């Protein structure tokens, strides 16, 4: 029988508290709150992707589809229903979970087939939202404007809360019986099912949780930005960044996506500003080096030395 290791759950609460403290204090010494907000957004997305790929082995190339769905769900709630901000933000994860349920049959696929099908699904969502014939509903290719609810300070605080929440969820996945069951399924789904682990139900729960995290991030992003276009919230670059950030730190851990998103997004902005002409080269070499020498992320440097990684 699987056993939870709750005695090791406290580091998750400590990491979550430290993240809340860092991002609460950072604006006092660093004036670019937009960069800090985006860093938190990518921490959330990398962690949300980690919940699925790190614990089930399903790599969603089209993860951005849930992010974009959350952003547009919040926008439509404001534009069409004149809903308050809290209702608009909550609509994000609900809409993303609804899309995830519709796409649930994709979980019957595995490996590259799942990744490609998920990518195709995200592109379908993008083309539907950006269709000129949808201008009267979604704004089509002309985007949306939510200046009525523009509140950068409040949305920044909401993203801090989401960073804390996703960190705690990741800690739960890592040390609970549920998370242990997911890892058992990823290693050998047939044996896991024979051991009375509800494979289909648990896999679907991880899928929905991952989608909800991205949808909530998208809704808060829409609240913070207030003016955006389909290209911005359905950009495949978002999926690529989330995947690279999670892999760089180490999937299946709590700290990995946080470290990966924090370091690489800071590096991305430093290179992009100081040496934009070398950005693609430096970033590409970094990614190739990661795949060749640290396929399990930088935290594997510690696990190789017998150090238990949180």
N, C-alpha and C positions, 0 to 999 in steps of 0.2 A: 504493500500500500504506500502511495506517495505521501511524504511528510513535508509539512511546511517548515521552513527554517526562519521563524519570526524573530529569533534572537539576532539575526543579521539584518533585519529590516531598518534598524535605526540609522545606519549610514545614509539611506535614501532620504530620510527626513532631514538629516544634517546637510546633505548636498542641496536639497530643495531650499532649505533656509539660507544657505550661503548664496545661492543664485538669486534669491529674492533680495538679499542684502546688497549684493554687488550691483545689480541692475537698478536698485532703488537709489543707491548712493552715486553711481557712475555719472549721472547727468550733472551733478554738482561740480565735477572736475573735468568733464568732457562735454562740450556743448553740442556735439552732433548727435542729438537724440534719435534722428532718423536711422543712422547707422546702428545704434544700439538696439532700436526696435527691430530692424531687419535681422540683426544677429540673433535676437531672441526668437524671431519667427523661424529662422533656419534651425535653431536648436530644437524647437518644437517639431518641425517637419522631419528632421533627422531622427529624433526620438520616436515620432509616430511611425516612421518607416521601419525603425528598429523593432517596434512591437510586432510587426508582421514578419519581416525578413529575418530578424535576429532570433525569433522564437519558433517560426513555422517553416522557414526556408523559402517562402514565396517572395520573389523580388518584383515589386510593382513599378515597372518603367513609367506607367501613366499615373503615378501617385498624385501628380499635380491636378488631375481631374477632380479629386475630392476638394482640394484647396480652392480651385476656381468655382466649384459648385457652392461651397460655403460662402464665398465672396458675393456671388450673384444672388444667392438665397437671401442674404442679409440686405443687399441692395434692393431687391424686389419688394421685400417687406416694408422698407422705408418709402420707396417710390410709389408703389401701388396701393399699399394698405395703410400707409402713414403710421406704421407701428412704432412704439417706443424702442429705444436703442437695445434694451435688454432682450426684448422679444426678437428683434432683428438678429442679434448675435446668436441667440439660441436656435434660430432657424437654420443657421449654418451647419452645425453638426447633424441636425435632424435631416436636412436635405441630403447631406453626404451619406448618412447611414441608409437613407432610402435608395440612393443610387447604388450603394454597396450591396443592398439586398437584391436589387435587380440584376446586378452583375455577379451575384453569388455563384451561379453555375460555372463561372471561370475557375473556381477553386477545384473543379474536377480536373483541370489541366495541371501540368507540372512543368517545372524548369522553364526553358525558353518559350514554350508555348503559352504559358500563363503570362509571362512578361510581355510578350508581343501582343497578345490579346488585350491585356490591360492598357497597353500603350494605344492601341487602336480605339478602345473605348473612350479614352481621354480626348482623343482627337475628334471623335464623333461629337462629344459634348461641346468642344470648342467650336466646331463648325455650325452646330445648332445655335449656340449663343450668339455667334458673330454673323449669322446669316442676315443680310440686309432686309429680308422679309420679316425678321423678328425685331426690327427697329422699334416698333410701337410697344413692344413688351420688354425686351432686354436692352434696348439701345443699339442692338446690332453691332456693327464695327465701329460705331461712334462712341461706345463706352457709356458710362453712367456718371452722374454727378450727385453727390450726397452732402452738399455743403450745409444742409439743415442740421445734420448731426455731427458735423466736424468737431472733434474734441481730442486733440493729440495727447493731452495729459492723461485724460481718463482712459483712452485706448492703450496708452503705454502701460498704465497700471494694470489693465485687463490682461495684457500680454505677459506681464510678470506673473500674474496668477496662473495663467495657462502653462508657463514654463514650470512652475512649482507642481502643478497638477500632473503634467506629463512625466515629470521626474518620479513622482510618487507611484504613478501607474507602472512605469518601467521597473521600479523597485519591487512592486507587487508581482509583476510577471517573472522577475528573476528568482524570487525567493518563496513564492507561494506554491501550493500543490497544483494550481492551475498552470503556472508557468512551467513547472517541472513536467506536467503532462504535455504541454506544447512541445517542449524539447524532445520528449520521448517520441512524440508523433513525427517530428521532423527527422529523427534518426531512423525510425522504423515504424511507419504507420500501421502495418499489418500486425506486428507484435503488440503495439500499443492498443489496437482495437481488441485483440485477443485478451489483453489484460484488463478489459472492461473500461477503458478510457473512451469517452464519447468523442471520437475523432471529428466527426462532421460538425457537431455542435460547438466544440471548443475552437475548431478552426474558423468557424463562422463568427464566433464571438471576438476572436483576435482581429479578424478582417473588419468587423464593424467598429471595434474600438480604434483601430488605426485610421479608419475613414473619418470617424467622429473627431479625432484630434486634428486632422488636416482641415476638416470643415470648419471647426471652431477657429483655427488659426486664420483661415481665409476670411471668416466673418469679421474678426477683429482687425485684420489687415484692411478690409474694405472700410471699416469705421475710421481707422487711422488715416488712410490715404484720401478717402472721400471722392476722389476723381480717378478713375482707372478705365482701362480698355481690356477687351478679351485677351489680347496678346500679352498683357501684363500678368494676368492671374492664371492663364492656361499655358504659359511658356514652358516648353520642355526643359529649359535650363533650370527651372525650379526642381523638377524631378531629379535631374542630373546632380545638382548641388546636394540635394538631400541624400542621395545614394552615396556620393563621394564622401560627404562629411561623415556619414554613419560608418562607412567602411574604413575611413582613415583612422577613426578613433578605435573602432572595434565593435561589431554588432554582438547582440546577446548579452551586453553589459549595460550598466546604467551610465557610467562615466564616459564611455566611448563616444557616443553621439554628441555629448556636451563638449568634450575636448576637441573632437573633429570639427564641429561647426564653429566653435569659438576661435580656434587657431586658423583654420583655412579661410573663414570669412574675413578675418582680420587681414590675413595675407593677401587675399583677393583684392581687398580695398587698397592695401598699401601698394601692391604691384600695379593695380589699375590706375592709380593716381600718379605715382612717382615714375613708373616706367611702362606706360601702356603699350609701347611698341614691342616689349618683351613679354607681355602678360601671357599670351597663348603658349609661348615656348616654355616659360618657367613653370606655369601651372601644369602643362602637359607632361613635362619631365617629372614633376612631383608625383603625378598620378601614376605614371608608368613605373616609377621607382617603388611606389606603394604596392602595386600589384605584384611586382617581381620579388621584392625583398620582405615585405610585411603584409602578406595577403590577409592576415587576421587582425590588422590594425596595429597602431603603435602600442596599445596596451599589451599586445602579445610579447613585447620586450620584457614585461614584468612577469607574465605567466611562464615564460621560458625559464625564468630563474626561480620558479616555485612560489612566487608571490601571488596570493589570492587577490584577484581583481574584482572590484565591486561593479 
